[in-house]
Amino acid sequence: MLAWSEKLETEMASKYGKKAETKVKRAMHERKAGTLRSGSTGKKVTSRKQAIAIGLSEARRAGGKVPPPKSGRRRTRAKKK
């Protein structure tokens, strides 16, 4: 029988590919070094969760095996009339 951590690891491996792992790892290193910047504003990223989100987004753009972002998390703009 698999240990809890091994089961979690295999579950994660089936969801995310190697490219996702390398992109997130790079984003985390950049955050630690203080060189990771966010999108259009260019503000420095200090949040761990934001660094992971940036890494996964880059992996998606590069064609890696990453599930789509959760739809409920996204903020929508008010519609113009």
N, C-alpha and C positions, 0 to 999 in steps of 0.2 A: 504494500500500500504506500502511496506517495505521501510525503510529509506536506504540511499545509503550504510552506513556502515553495516547494517544488511544483505543487499543483497550480499555485498562483502564477509561477514563472511560465509553465507550459500554456496556461490560459492566455497570458499576455503575449506570448510568442505567436500564438495563432491569430491574434488580432493585429499585431504590429510587425512589420518587416524589419530587416536589418538596416535599411536606409533611414527609417524612422528613429531607430536607436542611435545611429551616428549623428543625425541632425539634432536630436534633443541633447545628446552628450555635448556637442559643440556649443549649442546655445547656453547650456548650463556653465560650461567653462568660461564663455564670454561674460556671462552674468557675474560670475565670481571675480573675474578680472576687472569688471566695471566697464566693459566696452560694448555690451549688448544694448542696442538702441531700438526703440519702438518705431513703427511705421512712419507716417508722414510728419509727425511732430519731431521725431528724433530725440525724444526724452530718454534718459537712462532707465533701463529696466532693473528693478531691485527685487521684484516678486518672483519667487520660485515657480509658481503656477503660470505666470505670464511667460517666463522663459520656456517652459515646457510647451505652452500653446504656440509660441513662435516656432520652436523646433518642429512640432507636428505639422504646422502650416507649411513650412518650407519642404518637409518631406512629401506632403500632398502635392505641392507644385512640381516637385521633382519626379513624381510618379511612383512614389513608394506605397507599400501596402499599409494604409492607415484608414480606419473607419471615418466616415463623414462627421463633421462637428455636430454636437447636440443642437437641435433646432431651437430649443427653449432658452438657450443662453444668449442668443443674439438680440440686440436691441434694434427696433425698427424706427425709422423716421416717421414723423407725422406726414400724412399725405397732403399735397398741395391741391387746392381747389381751383 
